[in-house]
Amino acid sequence: MIFDFAALPAAQRYFQMIQTLMPRPIAWVLTEHESGSYNLAPFSFFTAVCAEPPILMLSLGLKTTGEHKDTRVNLERSQHCVIHIPDRNMLDAMNASSATLANDISEVEQLGLALQPFDGFALPRLRDAKVAYGCKLHEIKEMGAGPQSLLFVQIEQLFIDDEILEPADHGRIKVDAIKLDPIARLGANEYGFLTDITHLKRPD
Ligand SMILES: Cc1cc2nc3c(=O)[nH]c(=O)nc-3n(C[C@H](O)[C@H](O)[C@H](O)COP(=O)(O)O)c2cc1C
């Protein structure tokens, strides 16, 4: 079956895109509202775009009211965010944190999630997330109708739980993917988990 994107309504184009571009990682993003409360929301239009400087990208639509989402507003104001990689145990909380709340109501408090100071970083991290990136805003670009906000953030520090680390070749440290147990976003309201890992050496 061929989908002619020029002939499809925008909502259906979006639906077909998210059915096929999978699995997607989820960024569970903590930002600070001007009242000092912590906002938390998941985004799966999320990827790495550059290693030098180390930049991650999140792509945000608008609220149904036409306003920018709280994550963008908070990031623009405070210039910082913490991106967590949620795992299987966090599935329900991650999903619940996508509800639209008043912008000064904290999903962190509502969901009873514990915070932990993030060394010298401006914001705390979720205590139970095994991976957290402390990031600074690099650039915001707007794209297309809406518009969609592309948030480029630079990683300043990375936390990885010692429990999921193991020694690797060349004195490096690697992450045990099964122990990280990240949630993968699939199409519709489906999610997946890693169960089967293959090792493959790249050709020279
Ligand atoms: C798994 C998952 C992935 C999501 N991915 C995105 C996304 O990539 N972009 C987006 O704009 N909204 C996405 N959403 C919806 C936002 O999480 C939702 O609009 C949230 O209320 C935004 O919160 P904020 O206004 O506090 O920033 C996603 C929701 C879920 C459950």
The ligand as a Gaussian input file, in Angstrom:
#p B3LYP/6-31G(d) Opt

LIG

0 1
 C        5.217000       8.582000      25.041000
 C        4.825000       9.999000      24.687000
 C        5.558000      10.682000      23.737000
 C        5.228000      12.005000      23.400000
 N        5.987000      12.646000      22.455000
 C        5.717000      13.927000      22.154000
 C        6.550000      14.636000      21.227000
 O        7.540000      14.116000      20.700000
 N        6.234000      15.946000      20.968000
 C        5.179000      16.574000      21.578000
 O        4.959000      17.754000      21.331000
 N        4.387000      15.927000      22.465000
 C        4.642000      14.636000      22.786000
 N        3.858000      13.983000      23.716000
 C        2.800000      14.732000      24.411000
 C        3.386000      15.587000      25.568000
 O        4.001000      14.746000      26.531000
 C        2.253000      16.380000      26.231000
 O        1.757000      17.333000      25.306000
 C        2.653000      17.077000      27.523000
 O        1.486000      17.535000      28.193000
 C        3.551000      18.268000      27.301000
 O        3.834000      18.785000      28.566000
 P        4.303000      20.255000      28.879000
 O        3.215000      21.234000      28.417000
 O        4.454000      20.205000      30.357000
 O        5.594000      20.497000      28.156000
 C        4.133000      12.656000      24.029000
 C        3.381000      11.945000      24.992000
 C        3.714000      10.634000      25.302000
 C        2.905000       9.874000      26.327000

